[in-house]
Amino acid sequence: MILSLLSIGLISILGQAVLLRELNVAFYGIELIYLLALGIWLFWTAAGALIGRRIHIPSPTHLALLFIIFGVALPLDIMFIRSSHLLFGGIPGAYLSFLQQLLITVISLLPAGLLSGLLFQWAAKIYVADGRTAAAAYAVESAGGVVGGMAATLFLIWGIQNFTIALACSLVAAILPITIMTKHPHPSLPHEGGGIQEGRYFCNQGRFLFRGAAIILAGILLLFFWNATLIDTQMTAWKHPNLLESRDSPYGRITLTRLHDQIAVFENDALAFETEGTEAEYFCHLAALQHPHPRHVLILGGGIEGTVHEMLQHAPEKIEYVEINPIMLNMVQQHLPETTRKSLGAPNVHITFADPRRFLIESGMYDLILVGMPEPSSGQANRFYTQEFFEQCALKLNPGGILAFRLRAAENLWTLPMTRRTVSIYRALEAVFAEVLFLPGTTNIVTASREPLPWKAESMSRRLLDRKITARLVSPNYIRYLFTNDRFFETKKLLKSVAAPPNTDVRPVCYQYAFTLWLSKFFPRMALIDFSSLIEKNAVKPPFSFLLWISLPLAFLLCRLLPALRRIVLVAVAGFLGMVLETILILYYQVKFGVLYQDIGLLLMGFMAGLALGAFVMKVLMSRIDDKGSLARWYGIGLLAGFCLLSMMTATKVAMSASLSLVHTAGFLLTAGFLVAGIFAYTSVYGIQDQKSVISPLYSSDLFGGCLGSLIGSLILIPLLGLDVTTKSMLLLAAFSFLLI
């Protein structure tokens, strides 16, 4: 059963990574769907841990059947996700309805999530039937999760495609039934008596049947594995009939299509740019014409759209182009128009592959910085629109230097969330730069400088003619139109009059408004509600604050009346605390150092390693004491004190805006995982005689707590309260949890 438990942890984490990546692509890279999917996965896994509880000790044939179903379900899930837009009648490039997206997510995650929870429950019951503990089973399964996290990370680094990874995961699930179909009798079969021969006969028949099914499935999967690239391409072509190439990268799936002479580049199935548009010249010229002579230019992302080609018309001495995703550039470069491709190889153009915020730490000084990063609709992208990032840029600007970026919006009417999102970025800019200029349109061109910017069209129009710029859209008349139309003055007035907090690393305001803006696409009335303002106004009212902080300790005191309920709630609270702290630490690392997917994989492995270590250590400690009363209780108190200490240390680091290196962040995550698994092990042993009876309720409550922590922490607490206040709230929750010991 050790091999089975390790394999369950491996295929669960690896399968989870595969499916969440597919859903992220299917719904156009919206990070909020990814977080919702993670919560749904945890819910289904918890549900799987609850069902099948009436089977006292499952047989190896039960496990074999579940492994075989898992091996079949994972590739079918990917086929369903990739075809879902067509199956539900979606318009190419448009969102499905919210309910349809939710339904697709629920259906696609149901088989693998449910099977993961049920597999652990049954394997753990067989494992503890020999006198072992549920904590030990939890430790072994978590160790398998570490291997799964490592595999997901390494496969991505090695350039292995997501569908191929899914086939490898299914192959592991298909091979397992062959190894676990041993000749030993079922643990629940009698060792004496008349029924033993009949029981053994049926067990042997089951072994033969499932071994055969597993061998056939493994053969089919090997055949698919051999033709994985062809199958992968055919499935991608369902949504992209003019497909040229598609490849998974650490930042998403890059897909190229060609229609006649037009090349379209999609990132996570959302159009990133196309080669016949005017977006690059619009952004580049309207920013560069505001500077008298931009000699040294830094372009942070978006250079392959044509920004480098357009910038060369301004005759700079040097262009430093920083690209965060090398796979994107290497894929697209060979398909670009000749003029764009040649511009990337110009003598005065230097290309660097790096995270822009890391690059700025050691970079030189510039006259113009063009930020071509995606919209601030995720934790990953928001870090390029915060006050701290603007301060980094300001330090690298020469006197009279200009920072410029794009911000998409509605051309004529801004909803309340869109207005406050824009104003929050404006407030962050205003805190760093003396001058901030918005040129409104469907794409706003935003520039900032510590010295005066041109607030009239004449100087920019004159520079356009003097530099002999060739452009399809930007002309003296167009520039004059931008500075004289009603939108220019209304936008200026709106930015000054609307109140909104500045967007910062610690309080990512844009992240919350991105959530509201996304939901308003499906529920238009949500565009009229400002949740942040409602919380700010109501949270400080004495009756609300009193009820909020007194209800939780009262609920915990009531739980003390029922020991079984107290254990379940304590494990759920630990899962909640662990998931929220994990989210805070990963998001904070992302803000400071970038979201290299392989780094995130290593950080998640740190958390899983903590789970395995915590369950093992607590299992050993609890087994060595004879008195399972007062001394064991101190272990539980120590674990909750550990949560308090970890929350305090994290809050201090965030408040000081101190950098946490990869090693330090992994150490914090390992500690969080250790405490979560320690609480699970403590509650599964303290006052428990029958280990099998607590596996299902405790494991499911751990997962339900993690599910709530993922959703509430990512979608509500962090966007609305910020990283610092959320961490302090976790400290308070950990302190209240002492009432459950």
C-alpha positions in Angstrom: 0.0 0.0 0.0 3.0 2.3 0.4 3.5 2.2 -3.4 -0.3 2.8 -3.9 -0.4 5.8 -1.6 2.7 7.3 -3.2 1.2 6.9 -6.6 -2.1 8.4 -5.5 -0.3 11.6 -4.3 1.7 11.7 -7.6 -1.2 11.3 -10.0 -3.4 13.6 -8.0 -1.0 16.5 -8.1 0.2 15.8 -11.6 -3.4 15.4 -12.9 -4.5 18.5 -11.0 -1.7 20.6 -12.7 -2.6 19.2 -16.2 -6.4 19.9 -15.9 -6.0 23.4 -14.3 -3.6 24.3 -17.2 -6.2 23.2 -19.7 -9.0 25.1 -18.0 -6.8 28.2 -17.9 -6.3 28.0 -21.7 -9.9 27.1 -22.4 -11.1 30.3 -20.6 -8.6 32.6 -22.1 -6.1 32.8 -19.3 -8.4 34.3 -16.8 -6.6 33.6 -13.5 -9.9 33.9 -11.5 -11.2 30.8 -13.3 -8.0 29.0 -12.4 -8.5 29.8 -8.7 -12.2 28.8 -8.9 -11.1 25.5 -10.5 -8.6 24.8 -7.7 -11.4 25.3 -5.1 -13.7 22.9 -7.1 -10.9 20.3 -7.3 -10.5 20.4 -3.6 -14.3 20.1 -3.2 -14.6 17.0 -5.4 -11.5 15.4 -3.6 -13.2 16.0 -0.3 -16.5 14.5 -1.7 -14.5 11.5 -2.8 -13.0 11.1 0.7 -16.6 11.0 2.1 -18.2 8.5 -0.3 -17.7 4.8 0.0 -17.2 5.0 3.8 -19.4 1.9 4.4 -16.8 -0.3 2.9 -14.9 -1.3 6.0 -11.7 -2.6 4.4 -11.7 -2.3 0.6 -9.9 -5.0 -1.5 -7.0 -4.4 -3.9 -9.5 -5.0 -6.7 -11.4 -1.9 -5.6 -8.2 0.2 -5.9 -7.3 -1.4 -9.3 -10.7 -0.4 -10.7 -10.3 3.2 -9.5 -6.8 3.4 -11.0 -8.0 2.1 -14.3 -10.9 4.6 -14.4 -8.5 7.4 -13.5 -6.2 6.4 -16.4 -9.1 6.6 -18.8 -10.7 9.7 -17.4 -7.8 12.1 -17.6 -7.2 12.1 -21.4 -11.0 12.2 -21.9 -11.2 15.2 -19.6 -8.7 17.1 -21.8 -10.6 16.2 -24.9 -13.8 17.5 -23.3 -12.2 20.8 -22.1 -10.7 21.5 -25.5 -13.9 20.8 -27.3 -16.2 22.5 -24.7 -16.4 25.9 -26.5 -17.7 24.1 -29.6 -19.9 21.7 -27.7 -21.7 24.6 -26.0 -22.1 26.6 -29.2 -19.6 29.4 -28.3 -18.7 32.1 -30.7 -14.9 32.1 -31.6 -13.0 34.5 -29.4 -16.1 35.2 -27.1 -16.7 34.0 -23.6 -19.2 31.3 -22.8 -21.8 32.3 -20.2 -20.6 32.2 -16.6 -22.9 29.2 -15.8 -21.6 27.3 -18.9 -18.0 28.0 -17.8 -18.8 26.9 -14.2 -20.5 23.7 -15.6 -17.6 22.8 -17.8 -15.2 23.3 -14.8 -17.3 21.2 -12.5 -17.8 18.4 -15.0 -14.1 18.2 -16.1 -12.8 18.1 -12.6 -15.3 15.7 -11.2 -13.8 12.4 -12.3 -10.2 13.0 -11.3 -11.0 14.9 -8.2 -13.6 12.4 -6.9 -11.3 9.5 -7.7 -8.3 11.1 -5.9 -10.3 11.4 -2.7 -11.8 8.0 -2.9 -8.4 6.4 -3.8 -6.8 7.9 -0.7 -9.6 6.9 1.6 -9.6 3.3 0.5 -5.8 2.9 0.3 -5.5 4.5 3.7 -8.0 2.0 5.2 -6.1 -1.0 3.8 -2.8 0.6 5.1 -4.1 1.2 8.7 -5.6 -2.3 8.8 -2.1 -3.6 9.6 -1.9 -1.4 12.7 -0.5 1.7 11.1 -2.0 5.2 11.6 -3.9 7.6 9.4 -1.1 10.1 9.9 1.4 7.8 8.4 -0.9 7.3 5.3 -1.3 11.0 5.0 2.6 11.4 5.1 3.1 8.8 2.4 0.5 10.3 0.1 1.9 13.8 0.6 5.4 12.5 -0.3 3.9 11.3 -3.5 2.5 14.8 -4.0 6.1 16.1 -3.7 7.2 13.8 -6.5 4.1 14.8 -8.6 5.0 18.5 -8.1 8.6 17.9 -9.1 7.5 16.0 -12.2 5.1 18.8 -13.2 7.9 21.3 -12.8 10.6 19.3 -14.6 8.3 18.3 -17.5 7.6 22.0 -18.2 11.3 23.0 -18.0 12.1 20.2 -20.4 9.5 21.4 -22.9 7.2 18.4 -22.6 3.6 19.4 -23.7 0.7 19.3 -21.4 -1.2 16.5 -23.2 1.9 14.3 -23.2 2.2 14.9 -19.4 -1.4 13.8 -19.1 -0.7 10.6 -21.0 2.3 9.9 -18.7 0.1 10.4 -15.7 -2.6 8.0 -17.1 0.1 5.5 -17.9 1.2 5.5 -14.2 -2.4 4.9 -13.2 -2.8 2.1 -15.7 0.4 0.3 -14.5 -0.5 0.4 -10.8 -3.3 -2.3 -11.0 -0.7 -4.8 -12.4 1.5 -4.3 -9.4 -1.1 -4.3 -6.6 -2.9 -7.4 -7.8 -0.9 -9.6 -5.4 -1.7 -13.2 -4.4 -2.4 -12.3 -0.8 -6.0 -12.8 0.3 -8.3 -9.8 0.9 -7.7 -8.5 4.5 -11.3 -9.0 5.4 -11.5 -12.7 4.2 -11.6 -15.3 6.9 -8.4 -17.3 7.3 -10.4 -20.3 8.4 -13.8 -21.7 7.5 -15.8 -22.9 4.5 -16.0 -19.6 2.7 -12.3 -19.1 2.3 -12.0 -21.1 -0.9 -14.9 -19.4 -2.6 -13.6 -16.0 -1.5 -10.2 -16.7 -2.8 -11.7 -17.9 -6.1 -13.5 -14.7 -6.7 -10.5 -12.6 -5.7 -8.3 -14.5 -8.1 -10.9 -14.0 -10.9 -10.9 -10.2 -10.1 -7.2 -10.1 -10.2 -7.1 -11.7 -13.6 -9.8 -9.4 -15.0 -8.3 -6.2 -13.8 -4.7 -7.1 -14.7 -5.9 -7.8 -18.2 -7.8 -4.5 -18.4 -4.8 -2.6 -17.1 -2.5 -4.2 -19.7 -4.9 -3.3 -22.5 -5.2 0.3 -21.2 -1.4 0.6 -20.9 -1.0 -0.6 -24.5 -3.5 2.0 -25.8 -1.9 4.8 -23.8 1.5 3.8 -25.2 0.1 4.0 -28.7 -1.3 7.5 -27.9 2.0 8.5 -26.3 3.8 7.6 -29.6 1.4 9.8 -31.5 1.0 12.5 -28.8 2.1 15.4 -31.0 -0.3 14.6 -33.8 -3.2 14.1 -31.4 -2.4 17.3 -29.5 -2.2 19.3 -32.8 -5.5 17.9 -34.0 -7.3 18.9 -30.7 -5.8 22.4 -30.8 -7.1 22.8 -34.4 -10.7 22.4 -33.2 -10.6 26.0 -32.1 -7.8 27.2 -34.5 -8.6 25.8 -38.0 -5.7 27.8 -39.5 -3.2 26.5 -37.0 0.6 26.9 -37.7 2.1 25.8 -34.4 1.2 25.5 -30.7 3.4 25.0 -27.7 3.1 25.1 -23.9 5.4 27.6 -22.1 6.0 28.4 -18.4 3.6 31.3 -18.8 0.8 29.8 -20.9 0.1 28.1 -24.2 1.3 30.0 -27.3 -0.6 29.3 -30.5 0.1 30.7 -34.0 -2.4 30.8 -36.9 -2.0 32.1 -40.4 -4.7 33.4 -42.7 -3.3 34.6 -46.0 -0.5 37.0 -45.0 -1.8 37.7 -41.5 -0.2 35.9 -38.5 -2.2 35.9 -35.3 -0.6 35.0 -32.0 -2.7 33.7 -29.2 -1.7 33.3 -25.5 -3.9 30.9 -23.6 -6.3 31.1 -26.6 -6.7 34.9 -26.2 -5.5 37.1 -29.1 -2.2 38.7 -28.0 -1.6 40.5 -31.3 -1.8 40.1 -35.1 0.7 41.3 -37.6 -1.6 43.6 -39.6 -2.8 45.8 -36.8 -1.9 49.3 -35.7 -1.5 48.7 -32.0 2.3 48.8 -32.0 2.6 52.1 -33.8 -0.2 53.7 -31.8 1.5 52.8 -28.5 5.1 53.5 -29.6 4.7 56.8 -31.4 2.2 58.5 -29.0 4.7 57.8 -26.2 8.0 58.5 -28.1 6.8 61.8 -29.6 6.4 63.2 -26.1 10.2 63.1 -25.6 12.5 65.5 -27.5 15.0 62.8 -28.4 14.8 59.3 -26.8 18.3 58.1 -27.2 18.2 55.1 -24.8 15.0 53.2 -24.8 13.9 50.2 -22.7 11.0 48.1 -23.9 9.5 45.7 -21.3 7.6 43.1 -23.2 5.6 43.3 -26.5 8.6 43.9 -28.7 7.6 41.2 -31.2 4.2 43.0 -31.8 6.2 45.6 -33.8 7.1 48.0 -31.1 10.8 47.6 -31.7 10.3 48.2 -35.5 8.3 51.4 -34.8 10.7 52.6 -32.2 13.7 52.4 -34.7 12.0 55.2 -36.7 12.9 57.6 -33.8 16.6 56.9 -34.4 17.5 55.9 -30.8 21.2 55.0 -30.0 20.2 51.9 -28.2 17.0 49.8 -27.6 17.0 47.3 -24.8 14.2 44.8 -25.3 13.3 42.6 -22.3 11.2 39.5 -23.0 9.8 37.5 -20.2 8.9 34.5 -22.3 11.7 33.1 -24.5 9.4 30.4 -26.0 7.1 33.1 -27.3 9.9 35.0 -29.1 11.5 31.9 -30.5 8.2 30.5 -31.8 6.9 33.7 -33.3 10.1 35.3 -34.7 10.3 33.0 -37.7 6.7 33.8 -38.8 6.9 37.6 -38.4 6.8 40.0 -41.4 10.3 40.6 -42.7 10.5 44.2 -41.5 9.6 43.2 -37.9 12.0 40.3 -38.0 14.9 42.4 -39.3 14.2 45.1 -36.6 14.8 42.5 -33.9 18.3 41.9 -35.3 19.2 45.5 -35.8 22.7 46.5 -34.4 21.4 48.9 -31.8 18.8 46.4 -30.5 19.7 44.1 -27.6 17.3 41.4 -26.5 17.4 40.0 -22.9 15.3 37.2 -21.5 14.4 38.2 -17.9 11.7 39.2 -15.6 11.3 43.0 -16.1 11.3 43.8 -12.4 14.4 41.8 -11.8 16.0 43.4 -14.8 15.4 46.9 -13.6 17.4 46.2 -10.4 20.7 46.0 -12.3 19.8 48.0 -15.5 21.2 51.3 -16.8 19.5 54.6 -17.3 16.9 55.4 -20.0 15.1 58.3 -21.7 12.0 56.3 -22.4 10.6 53.1 -20.8 7.8 51.4 -22.7 5.9 48.8 -20.7 4.2 46.3 -23.0 3.0 43.8 -20.4 -0.6 42.4 -20.3 -3.5 44.0 -18.5 -3.5 44.1 -14.7 -6.2 41.3 -14.6 -4.1 38.8 -12.6 -1.6 38.7 -9.7 1.1 38.0 -12.3 0.3 41.1 -14.5 -0.7 43.4 -11.7 2.9 43.7 -10.4 3.7 45.9 -13.4 1.0 48.5 -12.5 1.9 49.1 -8.8 3.4 52.0 -7.0 6.5 50.0 -6.2 7.1 49.1 -9.9 6.6 52.8 -10.9 9.3 53.7 -8.3 11.6 51.2 -9.8 11.1 52.7 -13.3 11.5 56.3 -12.0 14.9 55.4 -10.6 16.0 54.3 -14.0 14.8 57.4 -16.0 17.2 60.2 -17.0 16.2 63.8 -16.4 13.1 64.4 -18.5 12.6 60.6 -19.0 9.2 59.2 -19.6 7.4 56.0 -18.5 4.6 54.8 -20.8 2.2 51.9 -20.8 -1.2 50.8 -22.3 -4.4 50.4 -20.4 -7.4 49.1 -22.2 -10.9 50.5 -21.4 -14.2 51.3 -23.0 -14.0 54.2 -25.4 -17.0 56.3 -24.3 -18.4 54.9 -21.0 -16.4 53.7 -18.0 -18.3 51.5 -15.5 -17.6 52.1 -11.8 -15.2 49.2 -11.3 -13.3 50.2 -14.5 -13.1 53.8 -13.3 -11.8 52.8 -9.8 -9.3 50.4 -11.3 -8.0 53.1 -13.6 -7.9 55.7 -10.8 -6.1 53.3 -8.5 -3.3 53.0 -11.1 -3.4 56.8 -11.6 -3.0 57.3 -7.8 0.0 55.0 -7.8 1.6 57.0 -10.6 0.7 60.3 -9.0 2.6 59.2 -5.8 5.8 58.8 -7.9 5.6 61.2 -10.8 4.8 64.9 -10.9 3.1 64.7 -14.4 0.7 62.0 -15.6 -1.0 62.2 -19.0 -3.8 60.0 -20.2 -4.6 59.9 -24.0 -8.0 58.1 -24.0 -9.4 55.7 -26.5 -10.2 52.0 -26.7 -6.6 51.7 -25.5 -5.4 54.5 -23.2 -1.9 55.6 -23.7 -0.6 56.6 -20.2 2.7 58.5 -19.8 4.4 59.8 -16.6 7.4 61.9 -15.9 9.0 64.0 -13.2 9.1 66.9 -15.6 6.4 68.6 -17.7 4.7 66.6 -20.4 3.2 68.0 -23.6 -0.5 68.8 -22.9 -1.1 70.1 -26.4 -0.7 68.5 -29.8 1.6 71.0 -31.5 5.0 69.8 -30.2 4.2 66.1 -30.9 2.9 66.8 -34.4 6.0 68.8 -35.2 8.3 66.0 -34.0 6.3 63.5 -36.1 7.0 65.5 -39.2 10.6 66.3 -38.3 11.5 62.6 -37.6 9.7 61.6 -40.9 7.7 58.9 -39.1 5.8 56.6 -41.5 2.5 55.4 -39.8 -0.9 54.2 -40.9 -2.9 55.7 -38.0 -0.8 58.3 -36.2 -0.8 61.6 -38.0 -0.8 65.4 -37.0 -4.6 65.5 -37.4 -5.0 62.3 -35.3 -2.8 63.7 -32.5 -4.8 66.9 -32.6 -8.0 64.9 -32.3 -6.7 63.0 -29.2 -5.9 66.3 -27.4 -9.1 68.2 -28.3 -12.0 65.7 -28.2 -14.3 65.5 -25.2 -12.9 62.3 -23.9 -9.6 63.9 -23.1 -11.1 66.5 -20.8 -13.7 64.1 -19.3 -11.0 61.6 -18.5 -8.8 64.2 -16.9 -11.7 65.4 -14.7 -12.7 61.8 -13.8 -9.2 60.9 -12.6 -9.1 63.9 -10.3 -12.5 63.6 -8.8 -13.0 59.8 -8.2 -11.6 58.4 -4.9 -9.6 55.1 -5.0 -6.7 53.7 -3.0 -3.4 53.5 -4.9 -2.5 50.1 -6.4 0.4 48.6 -4.5 2.3 45.3 -4.1 0.9 44.8 -0.6 -2.7 45.9 -1.6 -3.3 44.8 -5.2 -6.5 46.8 -5.8 -6.6 46.1 -9.5 -6.9 42.4 -8.8 -10.2 42.9 -7.0 -11.6 45.1 -9.8 -10.4 42.6 -12.4 -12.7 40.1 -10.6 -15.6 42.5 -10.7 -15.0 43.5 -14.3 -14.9 39.8 -15.4 -18.1 39.0 -13.6 -19.8 42.0 -15.0 -19.4 40.5 -18.5 -22.0 37.9 -17.5 -23.9 39.8 -14.8 -24.0 43.5 -16.0 -25.5 44.8 -12.8 -22.3 44.0 -10.9 -20.7 46.9 -12.7 -22.9 49.2 -10.6 -21.6 47.8 -7.3 -18.3 48.7 -5.6 -17.6 45.9 -3.2 -14.4 47.6 -1.9 -16.2 50.7 -1.0 -19.0 48.7 0.7 -16.5 46.8 2.9 -14.6 50.0 3.7 -17.8 51.7 4.9 -19.3 48.8 6.8 -16.3 47.1 8.3 -15.6 49.9 10.6 -19.1 50.2 12.0 -19.0 49.0 15.7 -22.0 46.6 15.5 -20.6 44.9 12.4 -17.1 44.6 13.8 -18.4 43.3 17.1 -20.5 40.6 15.5 -17.7 39.6 13.1 -15.1 39.1 15.8 -17.3 37.6 18.6 -19.2 35.1 16.4 -16.1 33.0 15.6 -14.9 32.3 19.2 -18.5 31.6 20.2 -18.8 29.0 17.4 -15.5 27.4 18.5 -16.7 27.2 22.1 -19.9 25.5 21.0 -17.9 23.0 19.0 -16.2 21.9 22.3 -19.5 20.3 23.3 -19.0 17.6 20.6 -15.5 16.1 20.5 -16.0 14.7 16.9 -17.2 18.1 15.6 -14.3 19.8 17.4 -11.8 17.6 15.6 -13.4 18.2 12.2 -13.5 22.0 12.7 -9.9 22.1 14.0 -8.7 20.3 10.9 -10.8 22.5 8.6 -9.4 25.6 10.2 -5.8 24.3 9.8 -6.5 23.6 6.1 -8.0 27.1 5.7 -5.0 28.7 7.5 -2.5 26.7 5.5 -4.1 27.5 2.1 -4.5 31.3 2.8 -0.9 31.6 4.0 0.3 29.5 1.0 -1.5 31.9 -1.3 -0.1 35.0 0.4 3.5 33.7 0.4 3.3 32.6 -3.3 1.7 35.9 -4.4 4.2 37.9 -2.4 7.1 36.0 -4.0 5.5 36.5 -7.4 5.3 40.3 -6.7 9.0 40.5 -5.7 10.6 38.1 -8.1 8.3 37.2 -11.0 6.1 34.2 -11.6 8.5 31.8 -13.2 6.3 28.7 -13.3 9.2 26.4 -12.4 9.8 28.5 -9.3 6.2 28.3 -8.3 6.3 24.5 -8.8 9.3 24.3 -6.4 7.4 26.4 -3.9 4.4 24.2 -4.0 6.7 21.2 -3.6 7.9 22.9 -0.4 4.4 23.0 0.9 3.8 19.3 0.0 7.1 18.3 1.6 5.9 20.1 4.8 2.7 18.1 4.7 4.7 14.8 4.5 7.2 15.8 7.2 4.5 17.2 9.6 2.4 14.0 9.4 5.4 11.8 9.9 6.9 13.7 12.8 3.6 14.0 14.7 2.9 10.3 14.1 6.3 9.4 15.7 5.8 11.9 18.6 2.3 10.7 19.4 3.3 7.1 19.3 6.1 7.6 21.8 4.0 8.9 24.7 2.0 6.6 27.0 -0.2 9.4 28.3 -2.5 10.5 25.4 -4.1 13.1 27.6 -2.4 16.3 28.9 1.0 15.8 27.2 -0.5 15.1 23.8 -2.7 18.2 24.2 0.4 20.3 24.4 1.4 19.1 21.0 -1.8 20.6 19.6 -1.2 23.9 21.5 2.3 24.0 20.1 1.1 23.6 16.5 -1.4 26.4 16.8 1.3 28.6 18.4 3.4 27.7 15.3 0.5 29.1 13.1 0.5 32.3 15.1 4.3 32.7 14.9 4.3 32.0 11.1 1.5 34.5 10.6 3.4 37.2 12.6 6.6 36.6 10.7 4.8 36.7 7.3 2.9 39.9 8.3 6.2 41.5 9.4 8.0 40.7 6.1 5.0 42.0 4.1 4.6 45.2 6.1 8.4 45.9 5.7 8.2 45.1 2.0 11.2 42.8 2.6 12.3 40.4 -0.1 11.8 36.7 0.5 14.2 34.6 -1.6 13.2 31.3 -3.2 14.8 29.4 -0.3 13.2 31.5 2.4 9.7 31.4 0.8 10.0 27.6 0.4 11.0 27.4 4.1 7.9 29.4 5.1 5.7 27.2 2.9 7.3 24.0 4.3 6.5 25.3 7.8 2.9 26.0 6.8 2.5 22.5 5.3 4.1 21.0 8.4 1.6 22.7 10.7 -1.4 21.7 8.6 -0.3 18.0 8.5 0.7 18.2 12.2 -2.9 19.2 13.1 -4.3 16.4 11.0 -2.0 13.8 12.6 -2.7 15.2 16.1 -6.5 15.0 15.7 -6.3 11.6 14.1 -4.5 10.1 17.1 -5.5 12.2 20.1 -8.4 10.3 21.8 -9.0 8.0 18.9 -9.1 4.2 19.2 -10.3 3.2 15.6 -8.0 4.8 13.0 -10.2 3.7 10.1 -13.2 5.7 11.5 -11.5 9.1 11.3 -9.8 8.9 7.8 -12.8 10.0 5.8 -14.2 12.8 8.0 -10.8 14.3 8.8 -9.3 14.1 5.3 -12.5 15.6 3.8 -12.6 18.4 6.3 -8.9 19.2 5.6 -9.8 19.5 1.9 -13.0 21.5 2.5 -11.0 24.0 4.6 -8.4 24.2 1.9 -11.1 24.8 -0.7 -12.6 27.6 1.3 -9.1 29.1 1.9 -8.3 29.0 -1.8 -11.6 30.8 -2.8 -12.0 33.2 0.1 -8.4 34.1 0.3 -7.7 34.6 -3.4 -11.0 36.2 -4.4 -12.1 38.1 -1.4 -9.6 38.6 1.5 -6.4 39.4 -0.5 -8.0 41.7 -3.1 -10.1 43.6 -0.6 -7.9 43.7 2.5 -4.5 43.4 1.0 -1.7 41.0 1.9 -0.8 42.6 5.2 -4.3 42.8 6.7 -5.2 39.3 5.5 -2.1 37.9 7.2 -3.0 39.6 10.4 -6.5 38.2 10.1 -5.0 34.7 9.9 -3.1 35.5 13.1 -6.3 36.3 14.8 -8.0 33.1 13.5 -5.1 31.0 14.7 -5.4 32.6 18.1 -9.1 31.8 18.3 -8.4 28.2 17.3 -6.9 27.6 20.8 -10.5 27.3 21.9 -10.7 24.0 19.9 -7.8 22.3 21.7 
